[in-house]
Amino acid sequence: MTDAERRAMRGHGPLAICLPEEHIELAWSLERQLFDHGYSVHVIHAPDNLHQAVSTILEAGLIAIVVPAVAADWDVLADAVPDELLVRAGNLAEGVDSVLRLGRSDGPLTGGDGI
C-alpha cells in the first residue's frame, strides 16, 4: 500500500501532535475528539521505544498523539518526525484545530450511500 492510497482511504495523512509533558488526560480527550471527527488517531503512551512507536504510526498514515514523559523525549521526537508532520499543541483546542485545519479529503469510503 502506498502513502497516497492510505491518504485516499482515510481522508488524511500522517501527523504527530505533541502535547506538554505529563498531560496524558489531554491526550485521551484529543484522541476522542479527533476520532469522533473521523480521523485515524492513536495515543502513544509510555512506549518502550518512542522513536520506533512514532515512526511506525506515521508510516501507517495515522495521527500520533504523543505526551513526552521527560524533556529528552523532545529530542527523540525531533529526530523521528519530519518538521512538516510535527505539531506542538499546548491545549485541547490547539490540538483539534491543528488537525481540522488540514481538512479531510473525500476518500472512496466516505461518499457512498451506506449499506
N, C-alpha and C positions, 0 to 999 in steps of 0.2 A: 504494500500500500504506500502511496506517495503522500507527501505533505499536502499537495493540492487536493487529493482525494479525501484526506482527513478533514481538511478545511471545508470542503463541499458537503461532506456528510454531517459535520457538527454545526456548521454555520459560523465557526470562529477558528482562529489559530491559537497557537500556544502562547502562554503568558505566565510570568511568575510575579505574584503580588507578595511583597514583603511587608510585614506589619512590625510594629515596635516589639522589642523583646518582652517576653513574659505576658503577652496578650492573647493567650490561646482561646479565651471565650469570644473575643472579637473575631478570631479566625473561623470558629464554628458558625457565628452569626453571618459572616460574609459568605461562607460556603452555602448556607441555606438560601440567602438572598439570590445569589447567582444561579444556584440550582433551580430555584423557582422561576427564574427568567430563562431557563432552558440551556444554560451553559454546562459543559462537562468540566467539573471542578473537583479538586481534592486537596484537603489539608495535609501537609506534611508535618507530622508531629513526632518529635524525638526519634528521627531515623538513626540507624547505625552508621550510615554514610550519607551525609547531607548532599554532597556533590552528586553522587550516583542517583539518589532519590529525585532530585530536581531535574537532572539531565534526562532521566527516564521519562518523567512526566511530560517534559517539554517535547521530547522525541515522539511521544504518543499523541501530541497535539492537544493536550489538556491544559487547563489553567491550574497552576500550583499556587496554593496559599501557604506561605512559609512564615513561621514565627521563630526567629533566631533565639536559641537558648542562651547563647553567650555572645559577646561582642565579636569574637573571632569568626563566628558564623557569617558575618557580613563579608569577610574576605573570601570565604568559600563560595558564597553566592555570586560575588563579583567575578569569580573565576568560572563558575558553572553556567552563568546566564548571560547571553549577549545583551548589551545595553538596551537595544530596542525592544527586548522582551521583558525587561525588569521595571516594575513599578513599585515605588515605596509609598505606602499609604499609612497615614497616621491615625485614621479612624475608619469606621464602617462606611460612611458616606464617600470618602475618598476612594476606598477600595471598589465599591459598587460603581461609582462614576467612571473610574479608570477603565473598567471593562465595558460598561454600557456605551462609552464614547467610541469604542472600537466598532460598535454596531454588530449586527448579525447579518450574514448573507443567507438567502433562502437556499438551503440545501435540498437535495432530492427527497428528503423525508419530512420537509416542513410545509410543502404547498399543496398536499393532497386533500381529499375529502374525508379521509379517515376510513375506518373499516365498515 
